[in-house]
Amino acid sequence: MCRKKVTKMPIKNRAIDNIIDKLEQKLPPEEQELRKQKKLAREQKEESDVKKLNMLIENAVRSGQRFLKVTDRWTPKEKEVFIKGVK
């Protein structure tokens, strides 16, 4: 568990990326292709999820919905909304 305050964005570790690339190159071609397809599918899903989230946020802002602020002390009703989710 990390106990330090996060102060900056993480930085890619090229050494680890290079090791993973070399290990993947030793895999059979079928396994390499499967890994590429899975990676592409994950990236496409992530992109789609981000677009959906942005669309939901834009719709909520346009309709005047109020957002819960993490830094504020929540009322019992707001806590209930957070736990149950917005429908």
N, C-alpha and C positions, 0 to 999 in steps of 0.2 A: 504494500500500500504506500502510495506517495504521500508524504506529509508536508512537502514544500509547496508554497503557493506557485501556481503556474503564471509565469510572467511574459512568456513569448511563445510563438508558434514552434512546433517541433521541426527539426531539420532532418532531411533524409540522410541516412548513413550510407554513403556510396560503397564503403568496404563490405558492409553486410549485403547490400544489393548485388555486388559483384560475386560474392560467395554463392548467393542463391542462384544467380545466373549460371555460374559454372556447374553447380550441382544439377540444375535443370538440364543442362546440355548433355549430361551423362545419362539422362533418362532415355528409354526407348522412344522413337519418334511418335508412336501412338500416344504415349503418356504426355509428351511435350505438347502435342496438339490438343489433347483433352484439357491440360492446364491452361493453355492459351484461350480456349473456348470458355472455360469457367471464369477466367479473369475478365474477358470481354463481357460476359453476361453480368458479372458483378458490377463492372463499370457502367453498363447501360442501365441497370436497375438503380444504381446510386444516382445517376443523372436524372432518371425519370422521377425518383422519389424527391429529389431536390426541387424539380419543376413543380411537382404536385404540392409540396409544402409551400413554396413561394406563391402559388396560385391560391391556396387556402388562406394564407396570410393576407394577400392583397384583397381577397373577397371579404375577409373579416374587417379589415381596415375600412374598406368602402362602405360596409354596412354599419359602421360605427361601433363594432363590438369592442369591449374592453379587454385588455390583456392583463394577466397576472404578472406582477413584477417579483422576481426572485428575491430581491433585496428588501422588499416590504414585508411587514408582519401581516400574515393572512388571517382573515376572519374564519370562523368555523365553516361558513358557507363556501368560501373560496377554497378551503382545504378539501371539502367534500367534492367540489367541482374538479379539482386537480386529481383526486384519487379515482373518481368515477370516469373522468374524461368528459370532454365536451361532445355533446351529441347534436 
